[in-house]
């Protein structure tokens, strides 16, 4: 390692004009050269770091030139030399060597900062163990540089997961958390945030005293405080037992400190404190019931949304988590005019993709349960915002817009009015269900599923826009998730349509495709395929004929599933198919009777016997519906079927079902008994 650099060389470089900036190729070449001086190498490191800070384009260009392995090579060499000197008991001024370590570690961190390609390059170059070794370096500035770079790496999902089940790792983690150096203790907290994912890991960390240590860091510096808040949220997520400990005597006041930090002068601290309280509330619903506090949380998050940086990007996700699935919070959000404030941000535009995605997800959660929220959003030109986002260049934004549309389309009033079934909405959705991203496809399919439930005659718009053809094509996908969601949409498209529309859909889908889907390897796909057939045969006698065409192959496929399937959900849908068929003509009833009732009196192995005795009330109800439809009065064969059912010994089961804990079962059993002319008691 050259040692000719001046010990007084400055650490931070002075600003340079764009014209005098060194060429990237030259900088990388200097790092790889053994002929240049110590000082020149140090300057090259500073120049690289200064050029790439906050500049993704520059980072990418340096990555292509192989800069990261060169920087890590310099770091490794300098660290090895320093370690060797320390091991030999060297006493002297290592300022130049430490400066090389500090600048190369800082450059590594800059490559990793907010840039996954940079993180991957850093990991591939073997920087991680070298940086960890710096944490125990005698020079505090070297320790800082290593810890800061590691924290930046651990902000990425690409960073390796830390194994908490090894004693030496836990001891090392505790040594980090106990360090007086704020960057080192902050690194320990960041490792917890990144790697703790399971309940078992939460317990291991809690038992090791990590929870207690994180609480103590709340009183530390801003770095320690923020890292602690983020880690606490990780340890407390879906962990009521740990929350009870915080609320108990040992850690009494911890959540009061967190609440106080929601009013901190630093926006990121306020955001993290809010997120921590939201995790506590979501994990332990009896906590944070005070309306004033909940309203303040909403107000703080809306205020943070005005932040121009990362805090503003993350605020809508915190808001989404606060109101998701909680009617009380959505009512408060409605009263606090959250929809108006979010829409104002959409009006400002253009927004960065991350923030735009978050806003649409927050609006989706706001509109998930309450009709008043949906109406308010739509009155604010919400549908126009959604349709604009459906054609956004970013896949995450497109998916979020689809999720928002799905929830807004739960409005029965607006569905009936057909406001979602128009070309500006349908055409981009049909395009998105063929997207290269599976998450976008699924989100678009789910939005379509809600839209096509539409009770009016607007479904033809979807078919004319090519939606039906695409759904049928996707139902044959190799991806079971896509098959499932496309079938769900087809099932809803078939719901309450006229015979002509059913015929169009059935012809496009084909009987052979339906039979294949009914015997799909995935039970969830089988269920939706049978639900689709159930909707096909729900209605006129002509519709029931669809299932009995071509030697009744589709009908027999349904029966086969009733005999073989193990999942209750599949059996329920199959039974409702036969129940709908049994509501048809005499011929239809006889076809069902033959399959459901025993061939010989007293044979309790028949489908009807097994389902009437099922432990699942849904299956008992479905079986009773089929029985009721078989015994409908004013049909020529009803008397004969009634006699057969009575002779089969089913009546005694029906009497017992009058005391069933499920109300639906009770009512259907009473109806069936009346049809069989058997007294109720």
C-alpha positions, 0 to 999 in steps of 0.5 A: 500500500503506498504511504506517500500521501500527506497526513493533512489531506482533507477528507471532504472534497471541495466543490468542482465545476461540471467541466473539471470533473474527472472522467469516470473511466479515469477514476476507476482506472486510478483505483485499480492502478498500483502505480498511483500515489496514496493521495491520488487514490484517496482523491479518486475515492472522494471524486467517485463518492461526490459524483454518485451521491443522489445520482442514480444515473451516475451510479449506474454508469460507474457500476457498468465500469466495474467501480464497485469491485474496485472500491471494495478492493481498495477497502479490503486492502486498506483494512487488511493492512490496518488489521495487520499493523494492529496485530503486530502492535504497531504504534503510530499515525495511521491517518492516511490509511484510515482516510482510505478506509473511511472514503472507500467505506463511504463510497460503498455506502453511497452506491448502496443508498436507495439503489438496489442494483448498487446494493447487489453490486456491493454484496457481490463484491464481498463488502459486507464482512469487511464493513462489519469488521470496521465496527470494532476498529480503534478509530471512531471515524472508521467505525462511523463510516462502516456503520453508516454504510451498513445501515444503508445496505440494511435498508434494502430488501436485498441485504442478507437476513441476519440469523438470530438463532445463533448465540454469537449473532445475538451477542454481536447484535447486543454489542451493537445496540449497547454501543455508545456510538450512535451509528453503531447502535442505530445499525443494530436497530436497523438489523432488527428491522430488516431481519425480524420477520417471524413470531419466533424471531420476535420472541428470541429478540425479546428474551435476549433483552433487545426490546428493553434496549430499544426502549432505552434508545428512545431517549438517545440521539435522533439516529438512535431514536428513529432507528429504535422506533422503526425496530420497535414497530417490527418487534411489536407487529402482530405481537400482543404479548410484547405490547402488554409488556410495554403497557406493564410496569416494567416498561411503563411510559414507553408508549407515552414517549412514542406518543410524545415523539409524534410531535417531534420537530423532525418529520421523519421522527414524527412519521416513525412514531406514528407508524409505531403507534399504528402497529400497536393499535393494529396488533392490540385493538383495545389500545388507542381508543381515544378519538382525539388521539386517533384524529391527531394521528390522521392529521399528523400523517396528512401534514407529513404528506406535504413533505417533499422528500422520503417522509412525504412518500411514506406518509400515505402508506402509514395512513393506509395502515391506520384505516385499513379494515377499520370502520371507525377510522374510516368514519373519522377519516371521512369527517376529517375530509381525508379524501379531499386532501388526498385528491388535492395532492393528485391534482397538483401532479406530477407525483413520484411513483412511490407517493402516487402509489401510496395515495391510491392505496390510502384511497383504496382503504378509505373506500373499502367499507363505507359508501359515504367515502366512495361517494365522496371520492367519486364526487371529487373526480376520483374516477378520472384520477383512477383512469389516468393512473391506469395508463401510468408508466409505473407498474406499482401505480397501475396496480394501486389504481386497480385496487382503488377501483376495485374498492370504489366499485363496491358501490351498488348504486354506482354499479347499477348506474353503470358508471364504471362500465365505459371505454375509458375504464374498461379499455386500459383494464383489458390491456392491464390483464395482459401485463408482464407483471403478475401483480398488475394482472391480478389487481386488474382482474380483481377490479374487473371482477367487481365492475362486471357484477353490474346488475344492468345491461352494461356487460356487453361493453366489456365483451365488445372491448375484448374483455371476455376473450382475454379472460377466457385466454387467461383462464388457461394460464400456467399460473394458477393465481391468474387462472383463479382470478380470471375465473372469478371475473368470468363468474361475476360476468356470468352473474344475472345476465340474460340468456343471450349473454350467457350463450355468448360467454359459454360459447367463448369459454367452451364446455371442454375448458370448463371441464378442465378447470373443474378438475384443476389441480388447485382446489381454489380454481375448482371452486371458482369453476363450479361457481361459474357453472352455478351462475350459468345454470341459474335462471331459465330452463334454456340455461340449464340445458348448457350443462346437459349438452353433449351427453351431459359431460359437464354435468357428470364432471360436476358429479365426479367432483362431488364424489371425489373432492375433499375441500368443503368450498368445492363441494358447496359450489358443486352442490349448488350447481345440482340444486340449480339444475334441480329447479328446472324441468322434470328431466332436469330433476330426474338427472339430479335425483339419480345422482344424489339419492341412494339406489337402494333404500337405507343406503347412507353412502349417497351424496345427499346422505353424506352432505346432510350429515356434514359438519359444515353448515354451508354444505348442509344448507346446499344439500337442503336447497337441492332437496327442496328443488327436487320436491317442488309441487306441481311437477308430474314426478314430484309425488314419486320423488317424495316417496323415494326420498321418504323411503330412503330414510331422509325424513328422520335426518330432516327432523333432527335438523329442525334443531340445527344451530344454523338458522338457514339449515333450520328454515330449509329443513322445515320447508323440505319436511313440509314438502314431504308432508311430514309433521314438523314435530 
